[in-house]
Amino acid sequence: KDLLKRKNKHSSILLVINFDSIALLYLQLYRVTCDQSYLLRSLDYVKRTLRNLNGRRVTFLCGDAGPLAVGAVVYHKLKSDCESQECITKLLQLQRTIVSRDSDLPDELLYGRAGYLYALLYVNTEIGPGAVCESAIKEVVSAIIESGKALSREEKKVERCPLLFQWHKKQYVGAAHGMAGIYYMLMQPAAKVDQETLTEMVKPSIDYMRHKRFRSGNYPSSLSNETDRLVHWCHGAPGVIHMLMQAHKFAEWCLDYGAHGCRIPDRPYSLFEGMAGTVHFLSDILAPEASRFPAFELSSSQGDTKVQKDY
Ligand SMILES: *[C@@H]1O[C@H](CO)[C@@H](O)[C@H](O)[C@H]1NC(C)=O
């Protein structure tokens, strides 16, 4: 209760104390103990929330998508496939509001499109690929990307940050309301964002954000805010770190060069089109402070001292 009282003051994360998250907690206890009674308890809570869908909010954490996605998974684990399918059908019925261009739905995780995308990806991760069809995921992803591009154009940041997002007119950085959470979702392999969008839109945007880091190592809560105060998952480094790790994993994924069905360039081993470029990029990640564009950018003396580090 005390937490709920404070909720207005401290971000909306505390709205997340609801039946749905308790269902999720029991599901987690079932996962680690394999004790069926936890699954049945989870079902109890799922049933309660499913009776109270409000049709207003659409995300996993704060909206109807959460109970529906968790419900689909719990019913699936209980082998009640009919009920599970019914939850998925209802989940997909929310899609129309999500992709509608005239809706003023944000893109962030707690109330916006990324939070709905998570619900779809969660169902496919837990039940199996295809439980939610790929075209549904694709439409949500496109809606997020179009929205990010539009704001970037509006703010004249197309070159620096091709995908820009805002919530309540602020360009939040963190995981819950900001770009870290959205980029993180877009980098999930299950979201099937095409490689070109990842390298040409998502990556430069992440690089732009990386440069907003404070000397302390923390991140600002929004792009225009220089106050280094909040350090939690919603605002600050603890939310940004997941995104950075995902970006790093994406770099590793590049290592399986040629295995993703991507187009083979004219010179597959070359520095500017092929494998050598990928290796160059990966070696840059070992010492990012000393990275430079090959055959173009000259070294800064600062970069040279840093590269001496042993890694
Ligand atoms: C800047 O961020 C701090 C928290 O880090 C917050 O308290 C403050 O209201 C923000 N200021 C503006 C202008 O958004």
The ligand as an SDF file (V2000), in Angstrom:
LIG
                    3D

 14 14  0  0  0  0  0  0  0  0999 V2000
   15.7620   15.8780  -15.0900 C   0  0  0  0  0  0  0  0  0  0  0  0
   15.9350   14.6200  -14.4770 O   0  0  0  0  0  0  0  0  0  0  0  0
   15.7280   14.6210  -13.0720 C   0  0  0  0  0  0  0  0  0  0  0  0
   16.0310   13.2320  -12.5760 C   0  0  0  0  0  0  0  0  0  0  0  0
   17.2360   12.7440  -13.0430 O   0  0  0  0  0  0  0  0  0  0  0  0
   14.3010   15.0480  -12.7520 C   0  0  0  0  0  0  0  0  0  0  0  0
   14.1140   15.0930  -11.3690 O   0  0  0  0  0  0  0  0  0  0  0  0
   14.0260   16.4150  -13.3760 C   0  0  0  0  0  0  0  0  0  0  0  0
   12.6810   16.7420  -13.1880 O   0  0  0  0  0  0  0  0  0  0  0  0
   14.3530   16.4020  -14.8520 C   0  0  0  0  0  0  0  0  0  0  0  0
   14.2350   17.7510  -15.3930 N   0  0  0  0  0  0  0  0  0  0  0  0
   13.5990   18.0230  -16.5120 C   0  0  0  0  0  0  0  0  0  0  0  0
   13.6180   19.4340  -16.9690 C   0  0  0  0  0  0  0  0  0  0  0  0
   13.0290   17.1860  -17.1670 O   0  0  0  0  0  0  0  0  0  0  0  0
  1  2  1  0
  1 10  1  0
  2  3  1  0
  3  4  1  0
  3  6  1  0
  4  5  1  0
  6  7  1  0
  6  8  1  0
  8  9  1  0
  8 10  1  0
 10 11  1  0
 11 12  1  0
 12 13  1  0
 12 14  2  0
M  END
$$$$
